[in-house]
């Protein structure tokens, strides 16, 4: 499993703010196998953490209002149609979301989280249980 920050923000009404947030952070794995999110630069933003706050264009996330969204890329060895995310099977919609930011291999998960919600843990497994689930932890 490879984990990185999202390099290119999706083309949507929040593209400028989202890209500024992505450009402002780095992510590195520490000795505890946690992915630490840190600031490379200040995004010139309106948020208290130096990040832009905006409302997600995803209807399922819009109810959170203006938050400092960060996007991550998780590259798996499996087609996403055989991957579970916190126990829920992923679908073609997840493949389409990854493709919208240039990740077209069908094996890449795009994970959006508000910065203020860190630390976050996610569990990634397989639908057919052919591989043990792994837990990925994101921390500040």
N, C-alpha and C positions, 0 to 999 in steps of 0.2 A: 504494500500500500504506500503510495506516495502522496504527500500532503503539501500543498503550496497555497499561497494567496492567489486569488483570482487576478490575472494580469490585465484583462480587458473587461471593463464594465459593459453590461448589456446596453443596447440602444433603446432608451426609454426616457421619459421625462426627468428621471433622476441621474442620467448618465454623468453629468459633470460632477455632482456631489459624490456619487458612487466611485467614480474613477479617482477623485481626490483622496477619498478614504483608502482605497486600495494602494495608491501611490505612497501614502503616509506610513504604511505598516510593513513589518517583516514578520516572518514566522519561522521559528527554529525549534528543533526537537531537543529537549534537555535530557539529563541523565536519568530522569524518572519516566522517560517515554511520554512526556507531556509536550504538547505543541504550544510554545510560548509566543504570544502576540506582543510585539513591541513597536514603538514608533521610530521610523527612520527620519521622518521630517514632520513638521507641523503643516497640515493641509491648508492653513489659512482659513480655518473653518469657524463655524458658529457654535460648535459644541464645546462643552466644558473639558473634554479630553483632547481637544484639537482635531476633532473629526466633525464632518458635516452630519447633521440630523435631517432625515427626510422620511416621508411616508412611503412604504413599499408599494409598488404597482401590483404585487401579488395580492389578490383579494383575501386570501387566507391570512395574510400578515398585515394588511392595511389597518386593521383594528388596533394595532399597537401604536398608531400615530407616528409622530416624528421621533425616530430613534437613530442611533449611529450604526448603520448597517455595515457589516464586513462580509465579504464573500471568500470562500475557500474552495479549492479544487482537490478532490480526493480521487485519485486514480486507482482503480481496482484491477484485479486480474480476471474478473468475471463480467459477462454481459449484464447490464443493469436489470434485465428482466429476470435474472437469477440472484439478485441481491436484495437483502433486507436492510432496512434502516430503522434501528430501534424496534425491531420485530415486525415491521410493516414492509411488505413486498413493494419494490419500486416498479414503475411502469414506463410506458413509452413517453409519457409527459416529462419524466425525469431525464430521459435521453434527449428529448426536444429542448429542455431548458439548457442542458450542457451544450448542445449544438448551437444555441443562440449566442453563446460566447466563444465559439470556435472550437469546442471540444467535441469532435465528431466520431470518436472511436466507439461510442456506445458502452464504454466501461468507466465513465467518469461521472462522479456525483458533484453537483454544485451545492454547497452548504452556505446558507445565509444566516447570520446571527447578529443580534444587536450587541455591540461592544459591552454595554453595561450588563449583559446577561452572562458574561464570562465569569467564572469557569463553566464550561459546558462539556458534558461527556456524550458521545454517540457510540452506538454499537452497530457494527456492520457484519452481517452474516450472509448466508446463502439460503435461498428458498428451499433447495433440496438437502440442506444440512451437510453438503459434501465437504465443507470447511468449517473449522471452529470460528465463531464470531470473535471479532477483535473490538476492543474499546479504544477510542481516540479521545483524548482529553485536551481541550483548549483552555489555556489560562492566560491571565494578564501578567 
